[in-house]
Amino acid sequence: MRLKPNTESTNWTSLARGKLVLLSKRVFISHPKPPLPHISSGYQVTLRKSTIDFGQFHIEYIPENDAVFLWSPTKGNVVHITVVKADTGGGKSSLLLQIYRYLRSRSSSPVNIHFDPDMNEPKNIAVAFLAQKAPTIAHWKVRSLLPDSSAFADALLPQHPVLSRNKMRVGELSGGECARLYASSALEQLSASPTHAAFLLLDETFEGIGEEDHVSQCVNKIKALWTERHAHKHLHMMIVSHKQVGERGLAIPDSLLLSLNVISRVRDHEIQVSVQNT
């Protein structure tokens, strides 16, 4: 698929911590491309005990049994989904941002993460991060964030067919529609990147689109569409959510649940967080 260049910026964007982060050539492999490693079942990624130091404040993550899975691919799938659950102030957004930094450059993040098979070159993967409360740039044209034809936008924004949405500006969309648009834009970029694997980190991105069944529908549409388009390119999704999980909550087949629970808090200086797969 040939992507339409962005007429308002030379790079497409993802959103992190309320600021715009350009997806530059540091994310995608520049030409000439080296041979890509082959992974048959996606990356199994584990987290071990880690401390994030913010100077006057730090968060210590303590995994159950010394290590927990961030992603644990299931055989036969090309989309691997992890749902992160935690109370407000439980360190989930901080952890997600540090995972993003690690995926971009191992040396830029203090988290203790291990890949199986080993990820020798971060440039061999593509990563996108959509932050909590991503800003809405009202004057942006919707078409500047998407290729000429976007199957992901067609699936996630069916109420706005391509001819309609190409005439719209971001400010005309509701908060939930903006979340769907940003997710569609990130997915198109990851899909088009010349890499063998992709990571999409969503920090409460879908919280405003409706109840649990609406979120489940969105995620399952993404999973089905990516699987249809990519037989061998693995997508690893991590979704931070306050929604309920289980029979009466988020229904995402073959997904992994990562639970964060604060076990110690020393005023505003330190928290210890237990991390476990449940």
C-alpha positions in Angstrom: 0.0 0.0 0.0 1.3 3.4 -0.9 0.9 6.0 1.8 -0.2 9.6 1.1 2.3 12.1 2.3 1.2 14.4 5.1 0.8 17.9 3.6 0.9 19.6 7.0 3.9 17.9 8.4 6.8 15.9 6.9 6.2 13.1 9.5 3.2 11.4 10.8 2.6 11.6 14.5 1.7 9.5 17.5 0.8 11.1 20.9 2.7 10.8 24.1 2.2 12.5 27.5 0.0 15.2 26.0 2.7 16.2 23.5 3.2 15.4 19.9 5.9 12.8 19.2 7.1 12.6 15.6 7.4 9.1 14.2 10.7 9.8 12.5 13.2 7.6 10.7 14.4 6.4 14.1 11.3 4.3 14.2 11.4 2.9 10.7 14.2 1.2 8.9 15.9 3.5 6.4 17.1 2.2 3.0 18.8 0.0 2.2 17.0 -2.4 4.6 18.9 -5.2 6.4 17.5 -8.7 6.3 14.7 -9.0 8.8 14.8 -11.6 11.5 12.1 -14.2 11.5 9.8 -14.8 14.4 7.2 -17.5 14.1 5.1 -16.7 17.1 5.7 -13.2 18.1 7.9 -11.9 21.0 7.4 -13.3 24.5 8.3 -10.4 26.7 8.8 -10.5 30.4 9.3 -7.8 33.1 11.6 -8.3 36.1 12.0 -6.1 39.2 12.5 -2.5 38.1 12.7 1.0 39.6 11.8 4.2 37.8 13.5 7.2 39.5 11.9 10.6 39.0 14.3 12.4 41.3 12.2 13.3 44.3 9.9 10.3 43.6 10.3 6.8 42.4 8.2 3.7 41.6 9.4 0.2 42.3 7.7 -2.6 40.3 7.9 -6.0 42.0 6.8 -8.9 39.7 5.2 -12.0 41.2 7.6 -15.0 41.0 10.5 -12.7 39.9 9.1 -12.1 36.4 5.7 -11.5 34.7 4.7 -11.6 31.1 4.1 -8.3 29.3 3.2 -10.3 26.2 2.8 -14.0 25.9 2.0 -15.0 22.3 -0.4 -17.8 21.6 0.4 -20.2 18.8 -1.4 -19.5 15.5 -2.1 -15.8 16.3 -0.4 -12.8 14.8 -2.0 -10.3 17.1 -1.1 -10.6 20.8 -3.0 -8.4 23.3 -2.3 -7.6 26.9 -4.8 -5.6 29.1 -3.3 -3.7 32.0 -5.5 -3.1 35.1 -4.6 -0.8 38.0 -6.2 1.7 40.3 -5.7 5.4 39.7 -2.2 6.4 40.7 -1.1 2.8 40.5 1.8 3.4 38.1 0.3 2.0 35.0 0.9 5.1 32.7 4.5 5.4 34.0 5.1 1.7 33.2 3.6 2.0 29.8 5.7 5.1 28.9 8.9 3.3 30.1 8.0 0.2 27.9 7.6 2.6 25.0 11.0 4.2 25.7 12.6 0.8 26.0 11.1 -0.3 22.7 12.5 2.8 21.0 16.0 2.5 22.6 17.1 0.0 25.2 19.4 2.4 26.9 16.8 5.2 27.4 14.6 3.3 29.9 15.5 1.8 33.4 12.9 -1.0 33.1 14.2 -4.6 33.2 12.7 -6.2 30.2 13.6 -9.5 28.4 12.7 -10.6 24.9 12.4 -14.2 23.6 13.7 -14.4 20.9 16.2 -11.7 21.7 15.5 -8.4 20.1 19.0 -7.5 18.9 18.0 -4.4 17.0 15.2 -2.1 18.2 15.1 -0.6 14.7 13.7 -4.0 13.4 10.4 -3.2 15.1 7.9 -0.4 14.8 6.2 1.1 17.8 3.4 3.6 18.4 2.2 5.1 21.7 -1.2 6.8 22.2 -1.2 8.7 25.5 -3.9 9.2 28.0 -5.9 12.3 27.2 -4.2 12.8 23.9 -4.7 16.4 22.7 -7.1 17.3 19.9 -5.6 19.6 17.3 -8.9 21.0 16.0 -7.6 22.4 12.7 -5.9 19.2 11.5 -7.4 17.7 8.5 -8.5 14.1 9.1 -7.1 13.1 5.7 -3.6 14.3 6.8 -3.5 11.5 9.4 -4.5 8.6 7.1 -3.5 7.1 3.7 -5.9 7.6 0.8 -7.6 4.4 1.7 -7.7 3.2 5.3 -9.2 -0.1 6.1 -8.6 0.5 9.8 -10.5 3.8 9.7 -13.3 2.2 7.7 -13.6 -0.4 10.4 -13.3 1.9 13.4 -15.1 4.9 12.0 -17.9 3.4 9.9 -20.1 6.4 10.5 -17.7 8.5 8.5 -17.1 6.9 5.1 -13.9 7.9 3.3 -15.5 10.6 1.2 -17.1 12.2 4.2 -14.1 12.0 6.6 -11.7 13.4 4.0 -13.6 16.7 4.1 -13.5 16.9 7.9 -11.2 18.4 10.5 -10.3 16.7 13.7 -12.2 19.3 15.7 -15.5 18.1 14.2 -15.1 14.6 15.8 -16.2 13.6 19.2 -13.6 12.5 21.8 -14.4 8.8 21.2 -14.1 9.4 17.4 -10.8 11.1 17.9 -9.5 8.1 19.8 -10.6 5.8 16.9 -9.0 8.1 14.4 -5.6 8.2 16.2 -5.7 4.5 16.6 -6.4 4.0 12.9 -3.6 6.4 12.0 -1.1 4.5 14.3 -2.2 1.1 12.9 -1.8 2.3 9.3 1.7 3.5 10.1 2.7 0.3 11.8 1.1 -1.8 9.0 3.1 0.1 6.4 6.4 0.0 8.2 9.0 -2.3 6.7 9.5 -4.2 9.9 8.8 -7.8 11.0 6.9 -6.9 14.2 4.9 -4.0 15.6 4.0 -2.7 19.1 1.0 -0.5 19.8 0.6 0.9 23.3 -2.8 2.4 24.2 -3.0 4.3 27.5 -6.8 4.5 28.2 -7.2 5.4 24.5 -10.6 3.7 24.2 -12.1 4.7 27.6 -14.3 7.4 26.0 -15.9 5.4 23.2 -18.5 3.6 25.3 -19.1 0.6 27.5 -17.0 -2.6 27.7 -18.7 -4.2 24.7 -17.8 -1.1 22.5 -14.2 -1.4 23.5 -14.2 -5.1 22.9 -15.7 -4.6 19.4 -13.0 -2.1 18.5 -10.1 -4.3 19.7 -11.6 -7.4 18.0 -12.0 -5.5 14.7 -8.4 -4.4 14.9 -7.3 -8.0 15.6 -9.4 -9.4 12.7 -8.2 -6.8 10.2 -4.5 -7.0 11.1 -4.7 -10.8 10.8 -6.3 -10.6 7.4 -3.7 -8.2 6.1 -0.5 -9.7 7.7 0.1 -13.4 7.8 3.6 -13.2 9.3 3.9 -9.6 10.8 3.1 -9.8 14.5 1.3 -7.0 16.3 1.7 -6.7 20.0 -0.9 -4.5 21.7 -1.0 -3.3 25.3 -4.2 -1.7 26.4 -4.5 0.2 29.7 -8.1 0.3 30.8 -10.4 0.9 33.8 -13.0 -1.3 32.2 -14.1 -4.6 33.8 -12.4 -7.7 32.4 -14.1 -11.1 32.1 -17.5 -12.5 31.2 -19.3 -9.2 31.9 -16.5 -6.9 30.9 -13.9 -6.8 28.1 -14.3 -9.9 26.0 -11.0 -10.2 24.0 -10.1 -13.8 23.1 -6.6 -15.0 23.9 -5.7 -11.8 25.7 -3.4 -11.6 28.7 -4.2 -9.7 31.9 -1.5 -7.7 33.7 -2.6 -6.5 37.2 -0.8 -3.7 39.1 -1.5 -3.2 42.8 0.1 -0.7 45.1 1.4 -2.5 48.2 3.3 0.3 49.8 3.1 4.1 49.6 5.5 6.5 51.4 3.7 9.8 51.1 4.7 11.5 47.9 8.2 10.0 47.7 7.9 6.3 46.8 5.4 3.6 45.9 5.9 -0.1 45.5 3.7 -1.9 43.0 3.0 -5.6 42.8 2.8 -6.8 39.2 1.2 -10.1 38.3 -0.5 -12.0 35.5 -4.1 -13.0 36.5 
